[in-house]
């Protein structure tokens, strides 16, 4: 499940609420939540701020961890 979608669900908030709060269209937010498009860095920071999460929680690491 997409991280933004998961956080919205955990907080009991809707994609419509997020779209209105960050000033984006519902279609844009739905595309972010369904991994059809990726938000710009500025929008990602805006989303993190309104969801009150660290922006790093919205990202998936691309670097593999080396076993110790």
C-alpha positions in Angstrom: 0.0 0.0 0.0 1.2 3.5 -0.8 2.6 5.3 2.2 0.5 8.5 1.8 -2.7 6.3 1.4 -1.7 4.3 4.5 -1.1 7.4 6.7 -4.4 9.0 5.5 -6.2 5.8 6.5 -4.5 5.6 9.9 -5.4 9.2 10.6 -9.0 8.8 9.4 -8.5 11.4 6.7 -9.6 11.3 3.1 -7.8 12.0 -0.2 -10.3 14.8 -0.8 -9.3 16.4 2.5 -5.6 16.2 1.6 -6.3 17.6 -1.9 -8.2 20.6 -0.4 -5.6 21.1 2.4 -2.5 21.2 0.0 -4.3 23.0 -2.8 -4.1 20.2 -5.3 -6.8 18.6 -7.3 -8.4 15.4 -6.1 -7.2 13.7 -9.3 -3.5 14.6 -8.5 -3.8 13.3 -4.9 -5.4 10.1 -6.1 -2.6 9.6 -8.6 -0.1 10.1 -5.8 -1.9 7.6 -3.6 -2.2 5.0 -6.4 1.4 5.4 -7.5 0.4 6.7 -11.0 2.5 9.9 -10.5 4.9 11.2 -7.9 4.6 14.6 -6.2 7.3 17.2 -6.6 9.6 17.6 -3.6 7.8 20.8 -2.5 4.4 19.0 -2.6 5.9 16.1 -0.7 7.1 18.5 2.0 3.6 20.1 2.0 2.0 16.6 2.4 4.3 15.7 5.3 3.6 19.0 7.0 -0.2 18.7 6.9 -0.1 15.0 7.9 2.4 15.9 10.7 4.9 13.3 9.7 8.6 13.4 8.9 9.0 13.7 5.1 11.3 10.6 5.2 8.3 8.5 6.2 6.8 9.2 2.8 9.9 8.0 1.0 11.1 4.4 0.3 14.8 4.0 0.5 16.5 3.1 -2.7 19.7 2.0 -1.1 20.0 -1.6 0.0 21.3 -2.2 3.5 24.4 -4.3 3.7 24.3 -7.2 6.1 26.7 -6.9 9.1 
